Amino acid sequence: MNNSKRSPLKDRPLRNPGQSLDEQLHDVRDDYVLEPLVFALLIVLLTAAEWWKYYQSQPPAPFHYSIVAVVAVAYAVFRFYRVLPRVRQLKLGRDGEKEVGQNLEALRERGYQVFHDVVGDGFNLDHVLIGPAGVFTVETKTHSKPAKGDARIAFDGERILVDGFELDRNPVVQAKAQASWLRELLAGSTGRSFEVRSVIVYPGWFVEHTGPSKRGSWVLNPKALPAFLDHEPAQLTPEDAHLASFHLSRFVRTANK
């Protein structure tokens, strides 16, 4: 009797919002928190055993274990506090992607297919929308806001200022590169040319457009995205939207399989 079994699932499931950041968080916790913590705990237990021998009048050697234990605990604490800002940053980004992803799910009622965390070669697309207004990549940028004052994002069509400061890496360049990658992916998979536009969203921020209005990247509060889509002329027929969605779905399900 053959007892070998296999999964009934042909392909992997689609990815969830913020899944890449979740995976990075797990890696950071394992490398910088759990490993040194387990090491320090082991040394402390060995030291406690030696002190137990000491009080039981057995020949102990607790002193050098105590020194090693102190060093191990100090090392674990150092590693923990060193990685804490990175953990907070990843959690903030992950939570922002999840919130935006949940908001985007409502667009399915308007005829859009929604994909989350599409992984490319060394990068990922936070979200992809395919529907009547076309194909869109949606990049989520989650920044902490100042405790006081009027915090806002300013976009002049090329540059983004966050609370008056320009970022070291221009998100518009990143978003356009991601849209170009998706355009090439769909062209190679479907044999059709789909225009792909980029959207950058800042959850919780007021976004002010200071430059001329032109057909380029959108920089928005995610709550404004449905209205922007509604004002766009129809770009894709249901058949074209289904074609693009099918091929992107196949890529996500089979990538790195």
C-alpha positions in Angstrom: 0.0 0.0 0.0 1.5 3.3 -1.1 1.3 5.8 1.8 3.1 8.7 0.0 1.0 11.8 -0.2 1.3 15.2 -1.8 -0.4 18.6 -1.4 -3.7 19.0 -3.2 -2.7 22.6 -4.1 -1.2 23.0 -7.5 0.3 26.5 -6.9 1.2 28.6 -4.0 -1.4 31.1 -2.7 -1.2 34.8 -3.6 0.8 37.0 -1.2 -0.6 39.2 1.5 -0.1 42.9 2.1 3.2 43.5 3.8 4.4 39.9 3.6 7.9 40.8 2.5 8.3 43.1 5.5 6.9 40.4 7.8 9.6 38.1 6.5 12.3 40.7 7.1 10.9 41.2 10.6 11.2 37.5 11.4 14.8 37.4 10.0 15.8 40.4 12.1 14.3 39.0 15.3 16.0 35.7 14.8 19.4 37.1 14.0 19.5 40.0 16.4 17.2 39.1 19.3 16.6 35.4 19.7 20.1 34.0 19.0 21.9 36.2 21.5 19.1 35.9 24.0 19.2 32.1 23.9 23.0 32.2 24.2 22.9 34.5 27.2 20.2 32.3 28.8 22.3 29.2 28.4 25.3 30.8 30.0 23.1 32.1 32.9 21.8 28.5 33.5 25.3 27.1 33.5 26.3 29.8 36.0 23.3 29.0 38.2 24.3 25.4 38.2 27.8 26.2 39.4 26.5 28.4 42.2 24.2 25.6 43.3 27.2 23.3 43.6 29.0 26.1 45.6 26.2 26.3 48.2 25.9 22.5 48.3 29.6 22.3 49.4 30.6 20.7 46.1 33.7 21.8 44.3 32.2 24.6 42.1 33.8 27.0 39.7 31.2 29.8 39.4 33.3 32.8 39.1 34.5 32.5 35.6 31.0 31.4 34.5 29.7 34.6 36.1 32.0 36.7 34.1 31.0 34.9 30.9 27.3 35.3 31.9 27.7 39.1 32.4 29.4 39.4 29.0 26.7 37.3 27.3 23.8 39.3 28.8 25.5 42.6 27.9 26.0 41.3 24.3 22.3 40.3 24.1 21.1 43.7 25.4 23.4 45.5 23.0 22.1 43.5 20.0 18.5 44.1 21.1 18.8 47.9 21.4 20.9 48.2 18.3 18.2 46.5 16.2 15.2 48.1 17.9 15.0 51.1 15.5 15.1 48.7 12.5 12.3 46.6 14.0 10.1 49.7 14.6 10.7 50.8 11.0 9.8 47.4 9.6 6.7 47.2 11.8 5.6 50.7 10.7 6.1 49.9 7.0 4.3 46.5 7.4 1.3 48.0 9.2 1.1 50.7 6.5 1.1 48.2 3.7 -1.6 46.1 5.5 -3.8 49.1 6.0 -3.5 50.3 2.4 -4.0 46.7 1.2 -7.2 46.4 3.2 -8.5 49.7 1.7 -7.6 48.6 -1.8 -9.6 45.4 -1.4 -12.8 47.6 -1.6 -11.9 48.4 -5.2 -12.8 44.8 -6.2 -16.4 46.0 -6.1 -15.5 48.6 -8.8 -14.1 45.9 -11.2 -10.4 45.9 -10.1 -8.2 42.9 -9.4 -5.9 43.6 -6.5 -2.5 41.9 -6.0 -0.3 42.4 -2.9 3.5 42.0 -2.4 4.5 41.0 -6.0 8.1 39.9 -5.6 10.6 40.8 -8.3 14.4 40.3 -8.4 15.6 42.0 -5.2 12.5 44.2 -4.8 8.8 43.9 -4.4 5.7 45.8 -5.6 3.6 46.6 -2.6 0.3 46.4 -4.5 -0.9 46.2 -8.1 -4.4 47.3 -9.4 -5.8 46.0 -12.7 -9.2 47.3 -13.8 -11.2 49.7 -16.0 -8.8 52.7 -15.6 -5.7 50.6 -16.4 -2.8 48.9 -14.6 -1.3 50.6 -11.6 1.6 49.8 -9.2 0.9 51.2 -5.7 3.9 51.9 -3.5 3.1 52.5 0.2 5.3 54.9 2.1 4.6 55.0 5.8 6.4 57.8 7.7 6.0 58.8 11.3 4.4 62.2 11.8 5.6 64.9 14.1 3.8 65.1 17.4 2.8 68.7 16.8 2.3 71.0 13.8 0.8 70.7 10.4 2.4 67.7 8.8 2.0 67.4 5.0 3.5 65.9 1.9 4.2 68.3 -1.0 4.6 67.0 -4.6 5.6 69.2 -7.5 5.4 66.6 -10.2 9.0 65.4 -9.8 10.0 65.8 -6.2 8.4 64.8 -2.9 8.9 66.8 0.3 7.9 65.1 3.5 7.2 67.7 6.2 9.4 70.1 4.2 12.3 67.8 3.7 13.4 66.0 0.5 14.2 62.3 0.9 17.6 60.9 0.1 16.0 58.5 -2.4 13.4 59.9 -4.7 10.3 57.6 -4.4 9.1 58.8 -7.8 12.1 57.3 -9.5 11.6 54.0 -7.6 7.9 53.9 -8.5 8.5 54.6 -12.2 11.1 51.8 -12.2 8.6 49.4 -10.7 6.0 50.3 -13.2 8.5 49.8 -16.0 9.3 46.3 -14.7 5.7 45.3 -14.5 5.1 46.7 -18.1 7.9 44.5 -19.4 6.7 41.5 -17.4 3.2 41.7 -18.8 4.5 42.3 -22.3 6.7 39.2 -22.2 4.0 37.1 -20.7 0.9 38.2 -22.7 2.5 39.5 -25.9 0.5 42.6 -25.4 1.6 46.1 -24.4 -0.1 47.4 -21.3 0.4 51.0 -20.0 1.4 50.8 -16.4 1.2 53.8 -14.2 2.7 54.4 -10.8 1.0 55.5 -7.6 2.7 56.5 -4.3 0.5 56.6 -1.3 1.2 58.1 2.2 -1.3 56.8 4.8 -2.3 59.3 7.4 -0.7 62.4 5.6 -2.2 65.3 3.8 -0.8 65.4 0.3 -0.5 68.8 -1.4 0.2 69.1 -5.1 2.3 72.2 -5.8 3.2 71.6 -9.4 1.4 71.5 -12.7 -1.1 68.7 -13.2 0.2 66.2 -15.7 -0.2 62.6 -16.6 2.6 61.1 -14.5 3.0 59.4 -11.1 0.2 60.0 -8.6 1.2 60.9 -5.0 -1.9 60.6 -2.8 -3.4 59.8 0.5 -4.7 56.3 -0.1 -8.2 57.4 0.8 -8.2 59.7 -2.3 -7.2 56.9 -4.7 -10.8 55.6 -5.5 -11.9 59.2 -6.6 -8.8 59.5 -8.8 -9.6 56.2 -10.5 -13.2 57.1 -11.0 -12.2 60.3 -12.9 -9.9 58.3 -15.3 -11.3 57.3 -18.7 -11.7 53.6 -19.3 -8.4 52.1 -20.5 -9.0 48.4 -20.4 -11.8 46.2 -21.6 -12.9 43.4 -19.2 -11.2 40.9 -21.5 -7.9 42.8 -21.4 -8.1 43.3 -17.6 -8.7 39.5 -17.2 -5.8 38.7 -19.5 -3.3 40.9 -17.5 -4.7 39.7 -14.2 -4.4 36.0 -15.2 -0.8 36.3 -16.3 0.3 38.3 -13.2 -1.5 35.8 -11.0 0.4 32.9 -12.7 3.7 34.8 -12.1 3.0 35.4 -8.4 1.9 31.8 -7.8 4.8 30.2 -9.6 7.7 32.6 -8.9 10.6 30.9 -7.0 8.5 27.7 -6.9 
